[in-house]
């Protein structure tokens, strides 16, 4: 992986991530395909939408269908037909959530499978091994998700365990000779001093990219921005910065202004399944009765497949009937909105007009 910054506007960066499987323009949004598939859309759909990189979840794929099967079938790229770069989340957050914080030790995480109740163990070494078998282009270290709120002592203990896991993850990754990249994850809760300590510990391990974890866990947007304002200026300018699990369009715009390069979130497809569609004028609830006979597209002026071909009235009808076509059309629109938002952000950084940028107009 090679990262190049090509333009700046204040703290915001316009850049390019180069992988063997293609380039990713940053700031970038990665559609989430937890089980190796982005909900309701195909790899061909994603390519047509202009997606350049997607995210899959190593923990869930380890449980089903199993990393050995995916490896035997050519890895995630061949298995799911997505030929661009793939980032695999370690699944530490999901495992932590499923275990409700129990079963965590210095060695790793232990829990019961949500599929069949069998015992599952996830540690830094197996986490790297699973992601290598999946064949992703970027692996994430195993980390502990610090709950919110957490006292300084609780956050410090959690962060330092994550840093010890990060060291073990990096050692296992380096020993494997894996050609992928591996990212460290900055933790420390909402405490700026702990965040800086975490960053220093990760920098000593020389990760080629750094993620910011432990945000979007219930804190306010103001508190999240304060954490990023304190952290981003200290992060190395030569490495990509990935904010995990964020989020709303307005939150992405704010994080880009503060210097973040990469994002993922389930909101485009999850909200599509719940009837919430994103438009330049703000979110639209297609289930609202006012759209029953509305012949207009979701967002007049939008060039996505859905807006070019279907009306609000038809989409409301599909939603009311529980027709799966509605899920697909809604998802195509929301993903287009997010990917177009990133294109607009990149253009604003290049033009030096980011200060005037608004996610909704």
C-alpha positions in Angstrom: 0.0 0.0 0.0 1.2 3.5 -0.8 -0.5 6.7 0.4 0.0 10.1 -1.3 -1.5 13.4 -0.3 -2.2 15.4 -3.4 -4.0 18.5 -2.0 -5.0 20.1 1.3 -7.5 22.7 2.5 -6.9 23.6 6.1 -6.4 20.3 7.9 -8.4 18.4 5.3 -6.5 16.2 2.9 -7.1 15.0 -0.7 -5.1 11.8 -1.4 -4.7 8.5 -3.1 -4.2 5.0 -1.7 -2.5 2.7 -4.2 -3.0 -1.1 -3.8 -2.2 -4.0 -6.1 -5.9 -4.3 -6.9 -6.4 -0.6 -7.7 -6.4 2.9 -6.4 -8.7 4.5 -3.8 -9.2 8.3 -3.8 -9.5 9.9 -0.4 -11.4 11.1 1.5 -13.1 7.7 0.8 -16.2 5.9 2.0 -16.2 2.1 2.2 -19.6 0.4 1.9 -20.0 -2.2 4.5 -20.3 -5.8 3.4 -20.2 -7.6 6.8 -20.6 -11.1 5.4 -18.7 -10.4 2.2 -21.7 -8.7 0.5 -23.1 -5.2 0.8 -26.7 -5.7 1.7 -29.1 -5.9 -1.4 -26.5 -4.9 -4.0 -24.0 -6.8 -6.1 -20.3 -6.3 -6.8 -21.3 -5.1 -10.2 -23.7 -2.5 -8.7 -20.9 -1.2 -6.4 -18.5 -0.8 -9.4 -21.2 1.1 -11.3 -21.8 3.3 -8.3 -18.1 4.2 -8.2 -17.1 2.5 -5.0 -13.4 1.8 -4.9 -13.0 -0.1 -1.6 -15.4 -2.1 0.6 -15.3 -3.5 4.2 -15.9 -7.0 5.4 -16.0 -8.4 8.9 -13.4 -11.1 9.7 -15.2 -12.3 12.8 -18.5 -13.0 11.1 -16.8 -14.6 8.1 -14.8 -16.8 10.4 -18.0 -18.1 11.9 -19.8 -18.5 8.5 -18.8 -19.8 6.0 -15.4 -20.1 7.6 -12.0 -18.6 6.5 -10.7 -22.0 5.2 -13.6 -22.3 2.8 -13.2 -18.7 1.6 -9.4 -19.3 1.1 -10.1 -22.6 -0.8 -12.4 -20.7 -3.2 -9.8 -18.0 -4.0 -10.2 -15.5 -1.1 -12.9 -12.8 -0.7 -12.2 -11.2 -4.0 -13.0 -14.3 -6.0 -15.7 -15.5 -3.6 -17.7 -12.3 -3.8 -16.6 -11.1 -7.2 -15.4 -7.7 -5.9 -12.1 -7.1 -7.5 -11.1 -3.8 -5.8 -9.4 -3.4 -2.5 -11.0 -4.9 0.6 -10.5 -3.9 4.3 -11.4 -6.5 6.9 -12.4 -5.3 10.3 -11.1 -7.7 13.0 -14.5 -8.1 14.5 -13.3 -7.2 18.0 -16.2 -4.8 18.4 -18.8 -7.4 17.4 -17.2 -10.0 19.6 -17.1 -7.6 22.5 -20.8 -6.7 22.0 -21.9 -10.3 21.7 -20.0 -11.2 24.9 -21.4 -8.1 26.6 -17.9 -7.3 27.8 -17.5 -10.7 29.5 -14.9 -13.3 28.4 -12.2 -10.8 27.9 -8.7 -11.5 29.1 -5.1 -10.7 28.3 -5.1 -13.6 25.9 -8.1 -12.4 23.9 -11.9 -12.8 23.7 -14.0 -15.8 24.4 -17.7 -16.0 23.7 -20.5 -18.2 22.4 -21.2 -18.3 18.7 -24.5 -16.5 17.8 -25.0 -19.2 15.2 -24.9 -22.4 17.2 -23.7 -21.5 20.6 -20.3 -23.1 20.3 -17.3 -21.7 22.0 -15.4 -19.1 20.0 -12.0 -17.7 20.8 -10.5 -14.6 19.1 -7.0 -13.5 19.9 -4.5 -11.2 18.1 -2.7 -14.1 16.4 -5.8 -15.9 15.1 -7.3 -12.5 14.1 -4.3 -12.0 11.7 -4.4 -15.6 10.5 -8.2 -15.3 9.6 -7.7 -12.1 7.7 -4.8 -13.5 5.8 -6.9 -16.5 4.8 -9.7 -14.1 3.6 -7.1 -12.4 1.4 -8.0 -8.8 2.2 -5.8 -5.9 1.3 -5.9 -4.2 4.7 -6.1 -6.1 8.0 -7.1 -4.5 11.3 -5.5 -5.4 14.6 -7.6 -6.9 17.3 -8.6 -4.3 19.9 -10.9 -3.9 22.9 -13.9 -1.6 22.4 -13.8 0.8 25.3 -17.3 1.4 26.5 -18.8 4.8 26.8 -18.9 6.4 29.3 -15.6 5.1 30.9 -13.6 6.6 33.7 -10.0 7.6 33.1 -8.8 4.4 34.8 -11.2 2.1 32.9 -10.2 3.7 29.6 -6.5 3.5 30.4 -6.7 -0.2 31.3 -8.7 -0.9 28.1 -6.4 1.1 25.9 -3.2 -0.5 27.2 -4.6 -4.0 26.7 -5.4 -3.0 23.1 -1.9 -1.7 22.7 -0.5 -5.0 23.9 -2.8 -6.8 21.5 -1.7 -4.5 18.7 2.0 -5.5 19.3 1.1 -9.2 19.2 -1.0 -8.6 16.0 1.9 -6.8 14.3 4.4 -9.5 15.3 2.1 -12.2 13.9 1.5 -10.2 10.7 5.2 -9.5 10.1 6.1 -13.1 10.8 3.6 -14.3 8.1 5.2 -12.4 5.2 1.7 -11.3 4.3 1.8 -8.8 1.3 -1.3 -6.9 2.7 -1.2 -3.8 4.9 -2.1 -3.8 8.6 -3.6 -0.8 10.5 -3.2 -0.1 14.2 -6.2 1.3 16.1 -5.9 4.3 18.4 -8.0 3.9 21.6 -8.3 5.8 24.8 -11.9 6.7 25.2 -12.7 10.4 25.4 -9.5 11.2 27.2 -7.0 13.2 25.1 -3.9 12.1 27.1 -4.8 8.5 26.7 -5.4 9.0 23.0 -1.9 10.5 22.6 -0.3 7.7 24.6 -2.1 5.1 22.4 -0.9 6.9 19.2 2.7 7.0 20.5 2.6 3.3 21.3 1.3 2.4 17.8 3.8 4.7 16.1 6.6 2.8 17.9 5.3 -0.3 16.1 5.4 1.5 12.7 2.0 0.6 11.3 1.5 1.8 7.7 -1.9 3.2 8.5 -3.8 4.2 11.6 -7.5 3.9 12.5 -9.4 5.8 15.2 -11.6 3.5 17.2 -13.9 3.9 20.1 -15.9 6.7 18.7 -19.5 6.7 17.5 -20.3 4.7 20.6 -22.9 7.0 22.1 -20.9 10.2 22.7 -22.1 13.6 21.4 -20.9 15.0 18.1 -19.3 17.8 20.0 -17.3 15.4 22.2 -16.3 13.3 19.1 -15.1 16.4 17.3 -13.1 17.4 20.4 -11.3 14.1 20.5 -10.5 14.3 16.7 -9.3 17.9 17.1 -6.8 16.8 19.7 -5.7 13.7 17.9 -5.5 14.3 14.2 -2.8 17.0 14.3 -0.6 14.6 16.1 -1.1 11.8 13.7 1.7 11.3 11.0 0.9 13.2 7.8 2.3 10.4 5.7 -0.2 7.8 6.8 -3.9 7.3 6.1 -6.3 8.0 8.9 -9.4 5.9 9.2 -12.3 6.8 11.4 -14.2 3.6 12.2 -18.0 3.4 12.1 -18.8 7.1 11.3 -21.4 7.8 10.2 -23.9 10.5 9.4 -23.1 12.8 6.4 -22.6 15.8 8.6 -20.3 13.8 10.9 -18.2 12.7 7.9 -17.9 16.3 6.6 -16.7 17.5 10.0 -14.2 14.7 10.3 -12.8 15.4 6.8 -12.4 19.0 7.9 -10.3 17.8 10.8 -8.1 15.6 8.6 -9.6 12.1 8.4 -9.2 10.1 5.1 -11.3 7.0 5.3 -14.8 6.1 6.6 -17.2 3.2 6.8 -20.7 2.9 8.2 -23.8 0.7 7.7 -26.1 3.7 7.6 -26.6 3.9 3.8 -28.0 0.3 3.6 -29.5 0.0 7.0 -31.4 3.2 6.7 -32.5 2.2 3.2 -34.1 -1.0 4.6 -35.9 1.2 7.2 -37.2 3.6 4.5 -34.9 6.6 5.2 -33.4 8.0 2.1 -30.7 10.7 1.9 -31.1 13.7 -0.3 -29.4 17.0 -0.9 -32.2 18.7 1.1 -31.9 16.2 4.0 -33.2 12.8 4.9 -36.6 11.7 3.5 -38.9 9.1 5.0 -40.4 7.2 2.1 -43.0 5.7 4.4 -44.6 9.1 4.9 -48.2 9.2 3.5 -47.4 12.4 1.6 -45.4 10.3 -0.9 -48.3 7.9 -1.8 -48.9 9.6 -5.2 -45.7 11.6 -5.6 -44.4 11.1 -9.1 -41.0 12.7 -8.5 -37.7 10.8 -7.9 -36.3 10.6 -4.5 -33.9 13.5 -5.1 -34.5 15.6 -8.2 -31.2 16.1 -10.0 -29.7 12.9 -8.6 -28.2 10.7 -11.3 -28.5 7.4 -9.5 -30.2 4.4 -11.2 -33.2 4.6 -8.8 -33.8 8.4 -9.3 -33.5 8.0 -13.1 -36.1 5.3 -13.3 -38.5 5.2 -10.3 -40.9 7.6 -8.4 -41.3 8.2 -4.8 -44.8 6.8 -5.1 -43.5 3.5 -6.5 -40.8 3.2 -3.9 -43.3 3.8 -1.1 -45.6 1.1 -2.6 -42.7 -1.4 -2.6 -41.8 -0.6 1.0 -45.5 -0.9 2.1 -45.6 -4.3 0.4 -42.3 -5.5 1.8 -41.1 -6.1 -1.7 -37.4 -6.8 -1.8 -36.9 -4.7 -4.9 -37.5 -1.7 -2.8 -34.6 -2.6 -0.5 -32.3 -2.8 -3.5 -33.5 0.5 -5.1 -33.3 2.4 -1.8 -29.8 1.0 -1.1 -28.6 1.9 -4.6 -29.7 5.5 -4.0 -28.3 5.9 -0.5 -24.9 4.4 -1.5 -24.8 6.8 -4.5 -25.5 9.7 -2.1 -22.6 8.7 0.2 -20.2 8.1 -2.7 -21.2 11.4 -4.4 -20.7 13.2 -1.1 -17.1 11.9 -1.0 -16.6 13.1 -4.6 -17.9 16.5 -3.7 -15.7 16.7 -0.7 -12.6 15.8 -2.7 -13.5 18.4 -5.3 -14.0 21.0 -2.5 -10.6 20.3 -1.0 -8.9 20.6 -4.4 -10.7 23.9 -5.1 -10.0 25.3 -1.6 -13.7 25.7 -0.9 -14.2 23.2 1.9 -15.1 25.9 4.5 -18.4 26.6 2.6 -19.2 22.9 2.1 -22.5 21.6 3.3 -23.7 17.9 3.2 -27.3 19.2 2.6 -28.1 22.2 0.5 
